[in-house]
Amino acid sequence: MKKPITSLCALAVMLALSSPPDAFAAPSKKSAKKYSVSSKKARKSSKKKRRSVFTCDQYSRKTLLRKSKRFAGTINSAAKKYGVSAHFIRSVIAVESCFNPRARGGLGEKGLMQLMPGTARELGVKNGYSPWQNIHGGTKYLKRLLVRYNGNKHYAAAAYNGGPGAVSKKYGPKFNQVKRYSRHVMRAYSTLTRGKGPGIVPVKSRKVSLKKSKYKKYKSSKKKNLRLTKKTYKKTRLSKKYRKSTKKSKFSKRKTHYIKSGQTLYSIARAHKTTVKKLKRLNGLKSNMIKSGSRIRVR
């Protein structure tokens, strides 16, 4: 009984070893194509478009003012102290923390204006979460940047995010991240100022009251000073040369010539002080042959 079992085991081993040549062969062209197409699709699906994230600078003017209402006193005092636009401070806060005083960044930024620990220490801010200290410190830093970039808010906002080294005085922001940040700040700033810039706020017109007696006196005094003058126009005379040329052009008419026997185009042209080429053009002639007894146009 042992012999047939061993023989069967030997056969199974032999069959396993002797696998068909196609099993380990290279894949065919069709399968290779299918694989390449599927890999491309996988890459495309992995590179999906980034979804647009809603940021605080996209809020309306009303919402931004409502969110900044509880810090309005601090913002206005900092704006007066350092000579920076209050709306510009609001727009920086909107982008940095969206008016959250307890906001904290990944690199240790704190508070409404997300001051870095080193910058806060330099500006004398002890408690980064204190709205008063944070806004005053941030506004002080903004003023420095505005002075550095000659009041250019785009450059100052970019430098606030990336530091002065990331923004050239001549060419502006160097990196895309800094440019993007500056765009967000300026978007919030334009919505707050209604796209009219600092200091221009729409004011309602007021009615001016004036007594009738005063108005009559004013009107009479104005009438006395007025002097109406009749407009006078000088006649311009044309020069003799110009007048002669206009007369010629006005009264110039067609002139024809009756062809007598023995006359040629050359003799007619000489008689009327013109050229054969001109005569041919006026009469639509292709050759120099003319019929006697017919009329030919000369002018």
C-alpha positions as CSV (number, residue, x, y, z in Angstrom):
1,M,0.0,0.0,0.0
2,K,2.9,2.3,0.6
3,K,4.2,2.1,-2.9
4,P,1.2,3.5,-4.7
5,I,0.9,6.4,-2.2
6,T,4.5,7.4,-2.7
7,S,4.1,7.2,-6.5
8,L,1.0,9.5,-6.3
9,C,2.9,12.1,-4.2
10,A,5.8,12.0,-6.7
11,L,3.4,12.6,-9.6
12,A,1.8,15.6,-7.8
13,V,5.3,17.1,-7.2
14,M,6.2,16.6,-10.8
15,L,2.9,18.3,-12.0
16,A,3.5,21.3,-9.8
17,L,7.1,21.7,-11.0
18,S,6.2,21.3,-14.6
19,S,3.9,24.4,-14.8
20,P,2.8,25.6,-18.3
21,P,5.1,28.1,-20.0
22,D,2.3,30.8,-20.3
23,A,1.9,31.0,-16.5
24,F,5.1,33.0,-16.0
25,A,5.2,34.6,-19.4
26,A,5.1,38.4,-19.9
27,P,1.7,40.0,-20.2
28,S,0.2,40.5,-23.6
29,K,-0.2,44.0,-25.3
30,K,-3.9,44.1,-24.6
31,S,-3.5,43.5,-20.9
32,A,-0.6,46.0,-20.8
33,K,-2.9,48.7,-22.4
34,K,-5.7,47.9,-20.0
35,Y,-3.3,48.3,-17.1
36,S,-1.9,51.6,-18.3
37,V,-5.5,53.0,-18.8
38,S,-6.6,51.9,-15.4
39,S,-3.4,53.4,-13.8
40,K,-4.1,56.8,-15.6
41,K,-7.7,56.8,-14.3
42,A,-6.4,56.1,-10.8
43,R,-4.0,59.1,-11.0
44,K,-6.7,61.4,-12.3
45,S,-9.1,60.4,-9.5
46,S,-6.3,61.0,-6.9
47,K,-5.7,64.5,-8.4
48,K,-9.2,65.8,-7.7
49,K,-9.9,69.5,-7.7
50,R,-9.6,71.2,-4.4
51,R,-13.0,72.3,-2.9
52,S,-13.3,76.0,-2.4
53,V,-13.4,76.6,1.3
54,F,-15.5,79.5,2.7
55,T,-13.3,82.0,4.5
56,C,-14.2,84.8,6.9
57,D,-13.2,87.5,4.3
58,Q,-16.1,86.4,2.1
59,Y,-18.7,87.6,4.6
60,S,-20.8,90.7,3.8
61,R,-20.1,94.1,5.2
62,K,-23.0,93.8,7.7
63,T,-21.7,90.4,9.0
64,L,-18.1,91.6,9.3
65,L,-19.2,94.7,11.3
66,R,-21.5,92.6,13.5
67,K,-18.7,90.2,14.3
68,S,-16.2,93.0,15.1
69,K,-18.8,95.0,17.2
70,R,-17.5,93.8,20.6
71,F,-13.9,94.8,19.7
72,A,-15.0,98.1,18.1
73,G,-13.7,100.3,20.9
74,T,-10.3,98.6,21.0
75,I,-9.9,98.7,17.2
76,N,-10.8,102.4,17.0
77,S,-8.4,103.3,19.9
78,A,-5.6,101.4,18.2
79,A,-6.4,103.0,14.8
80,K,-6.2,106.5,16.4
81,K,-3.1,105.7,18.3
82,Y,-1.0,104.3,15.4
83,G,-2.7,106.1,12.5
84,V,-3.9,102.9,10.7
85,S,-7.4,102.5,9.1
86,A,-9.8,100.8,11.5
87,H,-11.3,98.8,8.5
88,F,-7.8,97.6,7.6
89,I,-7.3,96.2,11.2
90,R,-10.7,94.5,10.9
91,S,-9.9,92.9,7.6
92,V,-6.6,91.5,9.0
93,I,-8.4,90.1,12.1
94,A,-11.1,88.6,9.8
95,V,-8.5,86.7,7.8
96,E,-6.3,85.7,10.8
97,S,-8.8,84.5,13.4
98,C,-12.3,85.4,12.1
99,F,-12.8,87.5,15.3
100,N,-12.1,84.6,17.7
101,P,-9.9,85.9,20.6
102,R,-9.1,82.3,21.8
103,A,-7.7,81.3,18.3
104,R,-4.3,79.5,18.3
105,G,-2.1,78.5,15.4
106,G,0.1,75.6,14.8
107,L,3.3,77.6,15.3
108,G,2.2,79.2,18.5
109,E,0.3,82.2,17.1
110,K,-2.2,83.6,19.6
111,G,-5.3,85.8,19.7
112,L,-7.3,87.9,17.3
113,M,-4.3,89.0,15.2
114,Q,-2.4,85.7,15.6
115,L,0.8,87.2,16.9
116,M,3.9,84.9,16.9
117,P,5.6,84.5,20.3
118,G,8.7,86.3,19.2
119,T,6.8,89.2,17.6
120,A,4.6,89.5,20.7
121,R,7.6,89.7,22.9
122,E,9.2,92.4,20.7
123,L,5.9,94.4,20.7
124,G,5.5,94.1,24.5
125,V,2.4,91.8,24.4
126,K,2.4,89.7,27.5
127,N,-1.0,88.0,27.1
128,G,-1.7,87.1,23.5
129,Y,-5.3,86.2,24.3
130,S,-6.1,89.6,25.6
131,P,-8.0,91.5,22.9
132,W,-6.7,94.9,24.0
133,Q,-3.0,93.8,24.0
134,N,-3.3,91.7,20.9
135,I,-5.0,94.4,18.8
136,H,-2.7,97.1,19.9
137,G,0.4,95.0,19.3
138,G,-0.8,93.8,15.9
139,T,-1.7,97.4,14.8
140,K,1.7,98.6,16.0
141,Y,3.3,96.0,13.7
142,L,1.0,96.9,10.8
143,K,2.1,100.5,11.1
144,R,5.7,99.5,10.9
145,L,5.0,97.6,7.7
146,L,2.9,100.4,6.2
147,V,5.8,102.8,6.8
148,R,8.2,100.3,5.2
149,Y,6.1,99.9,2.1
150,N,5.1,103.6,1.7
151,G,1.5,103.0,2.7
152,N,0.9,100.1,0.3
153,K,-1.7,97.9,2.0
154,H,-1.3,95.0,-0.4
155,Y,2.5,94.7,0.5
156,A,1.9,95.4,4.2
157,A,-0.7,92.6,4.4
158,A,1.5,90.2,2.6
159,A,4.5,91.1,4.9
160,Y,2.2,90.6,8.0
161,N,1.7,87.0,6.9
162,G,5.1,86.1,5.5
163,G,7.4,88.6,7.1
164,P,9.3,91.5,5.5
165,G,11.7,89.1,3.8
166,A,8.9,87.6,1.7
167,V,7.9,90.9,0.2
168,S,10.1,93.1,-2.0
169,K,9.7,96.8,-1.7
170,K,10.0,97.1,-5.5
171,Y,8.3,94.0,-6.9
172,G,5.9,93.0,-4.0
173,P,5.2,89.5,-2.6
174,K,7.5,86.7,-3.7
175,F,5.5,83.5,-2.8
176,N,2.0,82.4,-3.8
177,Q,0.8,81.8,-0.2
178,V,1.7,85.3,0.7
179,K,-0.1,86.7,-2.4
180,R,-3.2,84.6,-1.6
181,Y,-3.2,86.0,2.0
182,S,-2.9,89.6,0.7
183,R,-5.8,89.0,-1.7
184,H,-8.0,87.7,1.1
185,V,-7.2,90.8,3.3
186,M,-7.9,93.2,0.5
187,R,-11.2,91.5,-0.3
188,A,-12.4,92.0,3.3
189,Y,-11.0,95.6,3.2
190,S,-12.9,96.4,0.0
191,T,-16.2,95.0,1.3
192,L,-15.8,97.0,4.5
193,T,-15.0,100.3,2.7
194,R,-17.6,99.4,-0.1
195,G,-14.8,99.5,-2.6
196,K,-14.2,103.2,-2.2
197,G,-11.0,103.2,-0.1
198,P,-10.2,104.8,3.3
199,G,-11.9,108.0,4.4
200,I,-14.6,108.0,1.7
201,V,-18.0,107.3,3.4
202,P,-21.3,108.1,1.7
203,V,-23.0,111.2,3.4
204,K,-26.6,112.2,2.9
205,S,-27.1,115.7,1.3
206,R,-28.6,118.3,3.5
207,K,-31.1,121.0,2.5
208,V,-29.8,124.6,2.6
209,S,-32.3,127.2,4.1
210,L,-32.2,130.8,2.9
211,K,-34.6,133.7,3.6
212,K,-36.6,135.2,0.7
213,S,-35.3,138.7,1.4
214,K,-31.7,137.6,1.4
215,Y,-32.2,135.5,-1.8
216,K,-33.7,138.6,-3.6
217,K,-30.8,140.8,-2.7
218,Y,-28.4,138.1,-3.8
219,K,-30.2,137.7,-7.1
220,S,-30.3,141.5,-7.8
221,S,-26.6,141.9,-7.1
222,K,-25.8,139.1,-9.4
223,K,-27.9,140.6,-12.2
224,K,-26.1,143.9,-12.0
225,N,-22.7,142.3,-12.5
226,L,-23.9,140.3,-15.5
227,R,-23.1,141.7,-18.9
228,L,-24.4,140.0,-22.0
229,T,-22.2,140.4,-25.1
230,K,-23.2,139.6,-28.7
231,K,-20.8,137.3,-30.4
232,T,-19.1,138.8,-33.5
233,Y,-17.5,136.7,-36.3
234,K,-14.9,138.0,-38.6
235,K,-15.4,137.3,-42.4
236,T,-12.6,135.3,-43.9
237,R,-11.8,136.0,-47.6
238,L,-10.4,133.4,-49.8
239,S,-7.2,133.9,-51.7
240,K,-7.2,134.6,-55.5
241,K,-5.5,131.4,-56.3
242,Y,-8.1,129.4,-54.4
243,R,-11.0,131.3,-55.9
244,K,-9.7,130.7,-59.5
245,S,-9.3,126.9,-58.8
246,T,-12.8,126.7,-57.4
247,K,-14.3,128.5,-60.4
248,K,-12.5,126.1,-62.8
249,S,-13.8,123.1,-60.9
250,K,-17.4,124.4,-60.8
251,F,-17.8,125.4,-64.4
252,S,-15.6,122.7,-66.0
253,K,-17.7,120.7,-68.6
254,R,-17.2,117.9,-71.0
255,K,-15.5,118.9,-74.3
256,T,-15.7,116.9,-77.5
257,H,-13.9,117.1,-80.9
258,Y,-15.4,116.3,-84.3
259,I,-12.9,114.1,-86.2
260,K,-12.2,115.2,-89.8
261,S,-10.6,113.1,-92.5
262,G,-6.8,112.8,-92.2
263,Q,-6.8,113.5,-88.4
264,T,-5.1,111.2,-86.0
265,L,-5.1,110.8,-82.2
266,Y,-1.6,112.4,-82.1
267,S,-2.8,115.5,-84.0
268,I,-6.0,115.8,-81.8
269,A,-3.9,115.5,-78.6
270,R,-1.5,118.1,-79.8
271,A,-4.3,120.5,-80.7
272,H,-6.0,120.2,-77.3
273,K,-2.8,120.1,-75.3
274,T,-3.3,116.6,-73.9
275,T,-1.9,113.1,-74.4
276,V,-2.9,110.1,-76.5
277,K,-3.0,108.0,-73.4
278,K,-5.6,110.3,-71.8
279,L,-7.7,110.4,-74.9
280,K,-7.8,106.6,-75.1
281,R,-8.7,106.4,-71.4
282,L,-11.6,109.0,-71.8
283,N,-13.0,107.2,-74.9
284,G,-12.3,103.6,-73.9
285,L,-10.1,103.0,-77.0
286,K,-7.8,100.0,-77.2
287,S,-6.0,101.0,-80.4
288,N,-5.0,104.3,-82.1
289,M,-7.6,103.8,-84.9
290,I,-10.4,106.4,-85.1
291,K,-13.3,106.9,-87.5
292,S,-13.7,110.2,-89.4
293,G,-17.0,111.9,-88.9
294,S,-17.4,110.7,-85.3
295,R,-17.0,112.6,-82.1
296,I,-14.3,112.0,-79.5
297,R,-14.1,113.2,-76.0
298,V,-11.2,115.5,-75.2
299,R,-12.0,116.6,-71.6
